């Protein structure tokens, strides 16, 4: 049975006449110590009531050890991270959010003292992208759910809560310049010509298939396959894995250097077979027949290595899209012509937007558009509606028409003229 005992205050190494009360209660069997204590009560009655409440919770199977609930968030976050083993890129992203955003504010806060009100106010005051703030809250909630599972706290105060954004954050979400997130087909073809038969085809493939950057790096010669259905068949591009670029971490969070990792796709919808229009089939088959930079993957650096995202952007996309100055021949490099700007700032991510924009322009039915882009379609229609051969033919005819129309507009008969 719980009881209370006096705790005299000490001054200069000697007890004084001032005292508080400490609660003592019987812990569950096997707990160390068998009779835990909780100090700091102003009266005997309050100490006894608190102790009795602990014993009642123990009998009811809902007791949380107060010592565990006082664990600092930073301590528990590191233990939680060490116990998880998701994809390498996911681990790196979580550590990045912890180190740069979450731990500077919450590392020394006991997990039992974190409230949704404080967390939401903090997220709304963060000076970062709005989506990053929301993702930080999601990660904190995952970590606190782990604390609930380990019986360190009774409930996760952040579970199931939806963040209320300030007015300026809401306005920022809907005021982005969407016009710069896709490229006309003529721009795509001109960029592809400047990039050359290897890197230019990489650009063209992303724009007309919508593969993500990591997915494009993991495409292999064997990815060129065939869709065969009862009344329909066409060449396809199988997307089953991706190459992720991330900061490798030790279980305790120590940085081990940047790496490329071949990983499974994150979602079931991302694993897909993309139907290829005829022009792209011919270009990809020619690319393979001509000889790849690497025997394993379709798109690599000139030396057959995996592209770093920043290197591809700086060495390929920026000069191709932003333009470049002429350069006379010199030691170690050939002469090069000047390029006028095509579409400054265009990125490979924007080319993925471009593919889905083309699909919308062509009126591709949602059930097929979601499938080909690797997106999860929400709602009950995702269960009841399915792509038909007619839908697939219309999409392929439309993409072929966009390509041929751009070639005609540019007055080209081929993208990369034979030298």
Secondary structure, DSSP 8 states (H G I E B T S, - for coil): --EEEEEEEEETTEEEEEEEEEEE----TT-SSSS-EEEEESSHHHHHHHHHHHHHHHHTT----HHHHT-BHHHHHHHHHHH----HHHHHHHHHHIIIIIHHHHTTSBGGG--HHHHHHHHHH-SS-HHHHHHHHHHHHHHHHHHHHTTSSS--TTTT------HHHHHHHH-S-GGGG---HHHHHHHHHHHHHHHHHHHHHHHHH---HHHHHT--GGGEEEEE-SS-EEEEEEE-EEEEEEEEE-TT--EEEEEEEEEE-SSTTTSEEEE--HHHHHHHHHHHHH--SSSS-SS--TTS----HHHHIIIIIIIIII-B--B--BTTB--B--B--SSTT--HHHHHHHHHHHHHHHT--HHHHHHHHT----STHHHH----HHHHHHHHHHHHHHHHHHHHHHT-S-SS---
